[in-house]
Amino acid sequence: MGWMSVEELVMQLPRAEKLRLMEALWANLSDSDEAFDSPDWHEHVLRETDERVRSGSEPILDWEEAKRRLKH
């Protein structure tokens, strides 16, 4: 029997344990003192999106509609 990847091990956890793990990872990542440098393209994409929102050509969805679209 070979070694399992972290992803395979996590997939075997019960849902409650997965949620606890996710919360622990998020807390660790958000409390990190390490600076995170966004990729160079990120600012450009955000500016383009902001321009579309300001011009009215970018639709603004409420959170429930956005989740529904992401699920389908």
N, C-alpha and C positions, 0 to 999 in steps of 0.2 A: 504494500500500500504506500503510495507516494504522499508527499507533503501537500497540504491544502493551502491555497492562497488565502490571504486575509479576507478577500471578498467572498470566497466560498464559505469560510467560517462564519462570517457575519450573516450570510443568507440562511444559515441553519439556526440562528438565534430566534427565540420567540419575539414577537412584535414589541413587547414591553422592554426587553433588553436592547433591541435595536434602537428604540427611542431614547433610552438612557445613554447608549453609546453616542448617538447623534448629538444629544445635548452636551455630553462631555467633550466631544470633538469641537463643537461650535464654541463652547466656553474657552477651550484652549486656544483656538484660532483667533477669537475676538479679543482675548486678553494678551495676546502675543505682543511683545515689545518690538518685534521685527517689523521694519517698514516693508510694505508691499508696494512694489512699483507696478502700476498698471501698464499693459502693453501700449506701445506708441499709437496704435490704431484706435484705442479706446476713446481718447479725447475727441478725435475726429468724428467717430460714430455718434458720440453723445451730442456734439455740436450740430451735426446734421439732423438728428432727431429733434433737438430743441427748436431748430429752424422750422421743421415741418409742423411741430405743435403750435408754434407762434403764428404760422401762416394759415393754420386750420386744415392743412392737408394730412395731418396725422390724427387718426381717430383716438380718442381717449376712452378707455374702457374702465368700468368699475371692476373691482377685484373679483367679484363673483363671475362676471362674464369672462374675464381674463383666465380664470381657473378653468372654466368650462371649455374655452377654446384650446387651452393647453392639453386638456385630457383627451380631446378628439383629434 
